[in-house]
Amino acid sequence: MKLTPKQRAELRMKFGGRCAYCGCELPEKGWHADHVEAVFREWDFGPRRADGTRRTVATGEHRRPEHEVLENLFPACAPCNLFKATFPLETFREQIAEQAERARQYSVNFRTAERFRQIQVTASPIVFWFERYQQQEGAA
């Protein structure tokens, strides 16, 4: 879906000019319009090359065209949108909650920082910015 400049500006302000997920302030340019429910784009896969790779090209078609609507878009910073990928919201929430343990398992830097009390992992629930924002707006 190609947004008009007006639609894009309105989407950016949907949650106070912040990423719907982490709440960081969104710049004028460089943020993403995330499909909350994925549209799953179709791809054409070309023939295998001699090196085993294939050229892939997006066809522009969607497996879930009903999700290609303005109401299904949230403003997101690039890191949140890229990490969310096609996850439903609850799976995205679960994946975020697992990040500290993944870092502990695979990063000596994380374990060192934790050992020297430079970071502290908390077991707090993952609450998205849009949930806080909507709660604040409802209370006002």
N, C-alpha and C positions, 0 to 999 in steps of 0.2 A: 504494500500500500504506500503510495507516494503522498506524503502530507504536504499541504500548502504551508507557506510560511506562517500564516495565521494559526492553522491547526497545530503546527509544531510549537509555536509560542504558547498557545493555550495548554497543550499537553505538558510542556515544561513546568508550568505553574500549577499543575493539577494538585501537587502536594507541597505547595509553597516554594517552588523552585528547587526542590531537593530530590535526590534519588529516592524512588519509592521503596527501596530495600534497605540501604545502609543509612540514608538520610544526609549524605554529603551534599554540599551545595553544588548545583549543576552550572557549568559555564554556559555562555550563550551558544557556543558551538562545541562539538565533540562528545555530546551525550547521545544515548541511544533511545529509540522508541521500542520498548520491549513488549512482545506479545506475552501477556500473562499466561494465556493458554496457547501453546505452540501451534503454529500453522503447518509445520513440517513441509518444507519446500521440496519439490521433486528435482532430481538430478539426472542428467544423462551421463553415462560412463562410456567414454570412447574405447577403442580397441587397446589392448596392452601394447606398450612399446617394447623395444628390445631390452630395456633396462628393467622391465617388469611394472613400470608405473603406467597410469592411465590418466588421460585428461578428463576432468569432470567439469561439467557446465550446468549451472542452475537453469532450469527450463522456464521459470516464472510461474509454474503451476504449483498449486497447494493441495495437500491431501486433506486439509481441514479448512476449506475456504470460509466456512461460517465463523472462523476465528479472526478473519481479516477485516475487523471492524474497529472503529475508533474506541468503542467502549472496552475493548480488550487490550488497549495499549496503556502502558505505564512508562513514565520517564525514568531512565536508569543511567547510572554512570557506566562507563564501558566495563570496568572490572566486574561489577555485579551482573550485568547482562551477559557477559562472556562466560562467567562461571555458572550462571543459571542455565544457560543453553536452552534445552527443551524441557527441563524439569518442571513438573507441576509445583505450585508453591510449597506444599508440605514436604516434598522430596528435597527441594532447594533448602528449606529450613533444616532438614535432617543433615544434609551435606555440609552446611555451615557448622552445625553443632559438632560434627566429626573432625573439623579442621585442626583443632588443638591436638587431639590424639594422633592424627596423621603426622603432624609436625613433630611431635614427641618421638614417634617411631622412626621417622626418616631423616630428621635433621639434627646433627650434632650441635649446630649453633643454637637451636631451640632448647635442647636439653641443657646445654651449658648456661644459657641465659636463665633458664628456670632454676637450675641448681644454685646459681648466684643471686637468686631472687630479683632478677631484673624484669621478669614477667611472672604473672600469676594467673593461672587458668581458673576461671570460675564456671560453675555449673548453672549459669543463668539461662533462662529460656530465651530462644531467639524470637525477638519481636521486631517485625519490619517497621520501617519508618511510616509507611502508609497506614498501618494499623494504629500507631500512636497519633498520627495526624488526624485520622478520621475520628478517633476517640476525643481528641481535643476539640475538633470542630463540632462534634455532637454535644459536648458539654457546654459549648459557648452559646 
